[in-house]
Amino acid sequence: MSLVCLVLGFMLAFSFHLTQKENQTKNWDMSNKQYEKTLALRDQLIAQEETNQKLQRELNQKQEQVLKNEKDLSKEAQVFLNLAEDAEKYRMYLGKVKVKGKGVKITLSDGAYDPKEDNINNYLVHEHHVFKVVNELYISGAVAIAINGQRLTSHSYIVCNGPVITVDGVPYPAPFVITAIGEPDVLSSALNLTGGVKDQLVNDNLVFTLEKINEIVLNPILGS
């Protein structure tokens, strides 16, 4: 009986030791697998972070390029806008578009007849009188001028032919109405300077009247 108990105890002890050893081996294998899995996940996370950083750098570069393109487009748009404004201004100077704005109206009339005056031309309006007014208006900032409704351009010419004045080949009798679009106060002040255009014309026995107009409309030249 003692021998049987001894053998049985030895078998139980060996079985327990073997089971414990197997459990330790399994736990060790599981720990190794968990460690390897954790290590693999960490490597994936690091790789993903590096990819995110690379994409972020690329995104920043794209955004900088977009901002640069927007600035370039803004500059080009401003250039085109300036060109359009210049083209409109040149069309206005050429009389190709209708112009509307504030300005002045000057009327030049022949002087009163003086029977004592031998030369009738001494009280008639001549082209050089009209030139004085037109030049002073342009110098003072007028953007558009017309004589008796006839728009003037850079190619316009004024010729005196007896009692009439020809503007670009179209004859007009006195009185001569010169309308100009611009700042009324500036234009009128320039013409009314002491010893200026108005005084010179009055000294030539002409009738000079000036009126400020809130709205002047000058139509384009026909056929332009």
HUKANOR-V147388 format. One record per helix or strand of 3 or more residues. SS is the DSSP state (hx for helix, st for strand). FROM is the first residue (numbers start at 1). LEN is the number of residues. If there is no record, write none. Layout:
ss	from	len
SS	FROM	LEN
SS	FROM	LEN
This chain:
ss	from	len
hx	2	92
st	99	11
hx	120	4
hx	127	13
st	144	4
st	158	4
st	164	4
st	170	4
st	176	6
hx	184	8
hx	197	7
st	207	12
